[in-house]
Amino acid sequence: MAIHGQHQPYPGLSSKMDPVPDHGEHSYEGSGKLVGRVALITGGDSGIGKAVAIAFAREGADVLISYLPEEQPDAEDTRHWVEAAGRRCVLVPGDLTDQNYCLSLVEEAVQQLGRLDIVVNNAAYQVWHERFEDFTFEEWRHTFAVNVDAMFLISQAALPHLRPGSSIINTTSINSNHPVPMLVTYAATKAAIVNLTQSSASLLAPRGIRVNCVAPGPVWTPLITSTMPLEQVEGFAEGSPMGRPGQPAELAATYVLLASDQSGFTTGARVVIAGGLPVLAG
């Protein structure tokens, strides 16, 4: 898969990427692992979140997705594929830096879909700078607000509705302990997510609620084309062992497993999907 240098304004759209990412639209086949369940997915309009929404729907789940208003075209396409699978899809645009919006996502899921069983905290923001002094405090706060604060708020708000057997799945990154220096703020949040996952997993295990995280390596999503320099996008991930970035579709099955009863003894785990990139233990 040849990737040429390209850029689009943040947050970017899948449809404007070359090549367009594969979210499993024509490949994922479900087998009833999530029948009757309801999932809340942040960043569910594109990238990993979209692939997870499609997979969950084909496994029998209804989904609510959150996304920025600028991402409406991608969100509509996600809804098309969820509804084509015979499931319901609720679209709730908004800004995850807004505490009230975060709390409203849980309310909307319960009110419109009747229950809540799975929370996928996936949305993320990053900014790239070559020098440490170029990172601003505003960028630091915004990155933590989207990547960590929203995760905490949504997970906590969901707890009264989550039954034993429910699952919270957080998206971290191999940056959590193998940081790219030019992504200082992003990498710091991803390390915090692993810690939050492991500590909350211990606290919630007695209630039968599992908390795990997925740590992707380089994956071809709009975040890449809207936040990274052209020279970094050109040939993105060609230096990885597989010589290419991952496709969102290649991560979806892991989220399905962590959401299903088949991983009933798995909690506090960090599942690395990085195409062979070396990752420190922990």
C-alpha positions in Angstrom: 0.0 0.0 0.0 1.7 3.2 -1.2 1.0 6.2 0.9 1.8 9.7 -0.5 2.3 12.9 1.4 -1.1 14.4 2.1 -2.7 16.8 4.5 -6.2 17.8 5.5 -7.5 20.1 8.2 -8.1 18.5 11.6 -10.0 16.3 12.3 -9.9 15.0 8.8 -12.3 12.7 6.9 -11.7 9.1 5.8 -13.2 9.8 2.4 -10.5 12.3 1.6 -7.6 10.0 2.3 -5.5 8.2 -0.4 -5.9 5.3 -0.1 -9.2 5.3 1.8 -8.8 3.2 5.0 -10.4 -0.2 5.2 -12.9 -0.4 8.1 -14.1 -3.9 7.3 -17.0 -2.7 5.3 -16.7 -5.6 2.9 -14.8 -8.1 4.9 -15.9 -8.4 8.6 -18.2 -11.3 9.2 -20.0 -11.6 12.6 -20.9 -14.7 14.5 -23.3 -13.4 17.2 -20.8 -12.6 19.9 -22.6 -9.4 21.0 -26.3 -10.1 20.4 -28.6 -7.9 22.4 -25.9 -5.6 23.7 -25.4 -1.8 23.4 -22.1 -0.1 22.9 -21.0 3.5 23.3 -18.0 4.3 21.0 -16.1 7.6 21.1 -14.5 8.6 17.8 -16.8 6.1 16.1 -17.1 8.0 12.8 -13.8 6.9 11.3 -10.6 5.0 11.9 -10.5 2.3 14.6 -13.8 3.5 16.1 -15.6 3.0 12.8 -14.2 -0.4 12.3 -15.3 -1.4 15.8 -18.8 0.0 15.2 -19.2 -2.0 12.1 -17.8 -5.2 13.7 -20.0 -4.8 16.8 -23.1 -4.3 14.7 -22.3 -7.4 12.7 -21.9 -9.3 16.0 -25.4 -8.1 17.0 -24.9 -4.9 19.0 -26.6 -1.6 18.7 -24.2 1.4 18.9 -24.0 5.0 19.8 -21.1 6.9 18.4 -19.6 10.3 19.4 -17.7 12.5 17.0 -16.9 16.1 16.2 -19.6 18.0 14.1 -17.0 18.4 11.3 -16.9 14.6 10.9 -20.6 14.3 10.1 -20.0 12.7 6.6 -17.9 9.9 8.1 -20.5 9.4 10.9 -23.3 9.1 8.4 -21.3 6.5 6.5 -20.8 4.6 9.8 -24.5 4.6 10.5 -25.2 3.3 7.0 -23.0 0.2 7.6 -24.4 -0.4 11.1 -28.0 -0.2 9.9 -27.1 -2.4 6.9 -26.2 -5.0 9.5 -29.8 -4.7 10.9 -28.7 -2.8 14.1 -29.5 0.7 15.5 -27.0 3.5 15.3 -27.4 6.7 17.3 -25.2 9.7 16.2 -24.3 12.2 18.9 -21.9 15.0 17.7 -20.1 17.1 20.1 -16.8 18.1 21.8 -15.3 15.6 24.3 -13.6 18.5 26.1 -17.1 19.5 27.3 -17.9 17.7 30.6 -21.6 17.9 30.0 -21.3 16.4 26.5 -19.4 13.5 27.9 -22.0 12.8 30.5 -24.8 13.2 27.9 -23.4 10.3 25.8 -24.2 7.8 28.5 -27.7 9.3 29.0 -28.4 9.1 25.3 -27.2 5.6 25.0 -29.5 4.4 27.8 -32.5 6.5 26.8 -32.4 5.7 23.1 -31.0 2.2 23.1 -32.4 1.0 26.4 -29.2 -0.2 28.2 -25.4 0.0 28.1 -23.1 -2.9 28.1 -19.8 -1.8 26.4 -17.9 1.4 26.5 -15.1 2.0 23.9 -13.1 5.0 24.8 -11.3 5.5 21.5 -11.3 9.2 20.4 -7.9 10.9 20.5 -6.1 14.1 19.7 -2.4 14.6 19.0 -0.1 17.5 18.0 3.4 17.2 16.4 6.3 19.5 17.2 10.0 19.1 16.6 11.1 21.1 19.7 9.8 20.6 23.2 9.4 24.4 23.8 7.0 24.5 20.8 4.3 22.6 22.7 1.9 25.0 24.4 0.1 24.5 27.6 -3.2 24.9 25.7 -2.2 21.9 23.5 -1.2 19.9 26.6 -4.6 20.6 28.3 -6.6 19.9 25.1 -4.8 16.6 24.5 -5.4 15.4 28.1 -9.0 16.6 28.0 -9.8 14.6 24.9 -7.7 11.5 25.5 -7.9 11.1 29.3 -10.4 13.4 31.0 -13.3 12.3 28.7 -12.3 8.6 29.2 -12.6 9.1 33.0 -15.9 11.0 32.8 -17.6 8.6 30.5 -16.4 5.5 32.2 -17.5 6.8 35.6 -20.9 7.9 34.3 -21.5 4.5 32.7 -20.9 2.5 35.9 -24.5 2.7 37.3 -25.7 1.1 34.0 -23.1 -1.5 33.5 -24.1 -5.0 34.6 -21.7 -7.9 35.6 -20.2 -9.0 32.3 -19.9 -5.5 30.9 -16.8 -4.3 29.3 -14.8 -1.0 29.1 -12.2 -0.9 26.4 -9.7 2.0 26.2 -7.6 2.8 23.2 -4.0 3.5 24.2 -1.0 3.2 21.9 2.5 1.8 21.7 3.5 5.4 22.5 2.4 4.5 26.1 5.9 3.1 26.7 7.7 3.6 23.4 7.0 7.3 22.8 7.6 9.2 19.7 9.5 12.4 21.0 7.6 14.7 18.6 4.3 13.6 20.2 5.1 14.6 23.8 1.6 15.4 24.9 -0.1 12.5 23.0 2.5 10.0 24.4 1.9 11.2 27.9 -1.8 10.7 27.7 -1.4 7.2 26.3 0.8 6.2 29.3 -1.9 7.6 31.6 -4.5 5.5 29.8 -2.6 2.3 30.6 -2.4 3.2 34.2 -6.0 4.2 34.4 -7.0 1.0 32.7 -5.1 -1.2 35.1 -6.1 0.6 38.3 -9.8 0.8 37.3 -9.7 -2.9 36.3 -8.7 -3.8 39.8 -11.4 -1.6 41.4 -14.2 -2.9 39.1 -13.4 -6.6 39.0 -15.4 -7.4 42.1 -18.5 -5.9 40.3 -17.9 -8.2 37.2 -16.9 -5.2 35.0 -13.8 -5.8 32.9 -11.5 -3.0 31.8 -8.8 -3.5 29.2 -6.9 -1.5 26.6 -5.7 -1.9 23.1 -2.3 -0.5 22.1 -2.1 0.0 18.3 1.0 0.8 16.4 0.9 2.9 13.2 -2.7 2.7 11.8 -4.0 4.5 8.7 -6.6 6.9 10.1 -7.6 10.6 9.5 -5.6 11.5 12.6 -2.4 10.8 10.6 -3.2 13.0 7.7 -4.6 15.9 9.8 -2.0 16.1 12.6 1.4 15.0 11.1 3.8 16.7 8.8 3.7 15.8 5.1 7.1 14.2 5.2 5.9 11.9 8.0 2.8 11.0 6.1 4.8 10.2 3.0 5.5 6.4 3.2 3.9 6.2 6.6 5.1 3.1 8.5 7.2 1.8 5.6 10.0 1.3 8.2 7.9 -1.0 10.3 8.5 -4.8 10.1 5.5 -5.3 7.9 6.5 -2.3 5.8 3.0 -0.7 6.0 0.6 0.8 8.5 -2.3 -1.3 9.9 -5.8 -0.9 8.6 -8.6 -0.1 11.1 -10.3 -3.4 10.1 -7.3 -5.3 11.4 -7.9 -4.2 15.0 -11.7 -4.7 15.1 -11.7 -8.4 16.1 -9.6 -7.6 19.2 -12.2 -5.2 20.4 -14.9 -7.7 19.7 -13.1 -10.3 21.8 -12.5 -8.0 24.7 -16.2 -7.0 24.6 -17.5 -10.6 24.5 -17.9 -13.2 27.1 -15.1 -15.2 25.5 -12.6 -12.9 27.4 -14.4 -13.2 30.7 -11.2 -13.7 32.6 -9.3 -10.9 30.9 -9.1 -7.6 32.7 -6.4 -5.0 33.2 -4.7 -6.2 30.0 -2.9 -4.1 27.4 -3.2 -5.8 24.0 -0.5 -4.6 21.5 -1.3 -4.6 17.8 1.7 -3.0 16.2 2.7 -4.9 13.1 5.8 -6.3 14.7 7.2 -3.1 16.1 9.2 -3.8 19.3 7.5 -2.7 22.4 8.8 -2.6 25.9 7.2 -5.0 28.4 4.7 -3.6 30.8 
